[in-house]
């Protein structure tokens, strides 16, 4: 097995810091007194699609390393930069700021899609030289994709509504200890052996159970070797890389995919993804200790969306759902599916604050609510036994039958265009934000009021967001 260290962090980060925008004091200076810098986690606080990509893109400007810690190409981050739209699936959003970008061990990687994404970025003039992929991340193979689709078809009405990118089957093989890892692409012989072993079982499953054409070893090995040639230079010991970066006082962002309620252990099972988006998983997903993290930014929309099946208490019934969808352009980045839209659910958001140990909240897409005269906000659930609760139900059946109890907040009915500070926001919009803060007991540190990176309001200053 060829050794790979390939951390490539030190010189790159030092030269990047010299060009740091915004006049903040480099962390390397501060770290000489403070010791290693802690890392910051950016986590989705709802069912994904909260706008994490834009926030990571913004904070990446003042960071050195950006890491994805779980998930795969089921994620889709849309970033609008100088009028150009970028849709990223595997690569952390920091790539647009030229940062060192890590795909951590907790991720699953579709080699064909990753190569296409890297090539697509290069074609648009974005260098991907800073991408490092953990050798311990697992590969999504064509049989995973085929099985994901076939299982959904078989489930029929009971389907989860997955992105059909092979995520569940790839993580299942990882847990069963029969997965193929990124480091296996370093040696064509080993890779071929692993294909042979895997296909002996997977082809039976594909043909007999799912009535899908079997895969051919030769063709697969050839196709994967093409990807391997492209990806080999990026394979790295990313745990070591991130550890070194932190010790040198560099600023590291850990970027989650999907969101809290899609967490395999704590989300709305079985309508969840197969990894752990929660902030606690960032440490294992990247390969650092939990003591290295001290800031957790939760990202939530000012309303809620969900794609795929599963319970959704505040889902809007009626024409206002379509209105929110149109105003918020709520269509999936990965699948193009219409997102289901609902009013802000503070019961679920309080749960997300608790599960993630959130240190502050980023509220996105506040501008989408500008069209509404009254804005319902769910503060409690009414359970089947008639009681009301502000805590997220621990039992699945209670959640499935929970009815939202709303408080109605006044809308502002005016554009938020041009708002640069909290004072620029209409009083009712400020009232909406402070209602959320009070209810959650967490400070809102950033408010996004438009798609572009600049369209944010930082009530306590941008520098304080990841300080
Ligand atoms: P999977 O992750 O493709 O297995 O899909 C499982 C569930 O998670 C489905 O409901 C998907 O719609 C949802 N999901 C997966 N990735 C995302 C995402 O990035 N945003 C929103 N929902 C997602």
Boltz pocket constraint, residues with backbone or C-beta under 6 A from the ligand:
constraints:
  - pocket:
      binder: B
      contacts: [[A, 47], [A, 48], [A, 49], [A, 74], [A, 75], [A, 76], [A, 160], [A, 161], [A, 162], [A, 163], [A, 164], [A, 165], [A, 166], [A, 167], [A, 168], [A, 257], [A, 258], [A, 262], [A, 271], [A, 272], [A, 273], [A, 274], [A, 307], [A, 308], [A, 309]]
      max_distance: 6.0
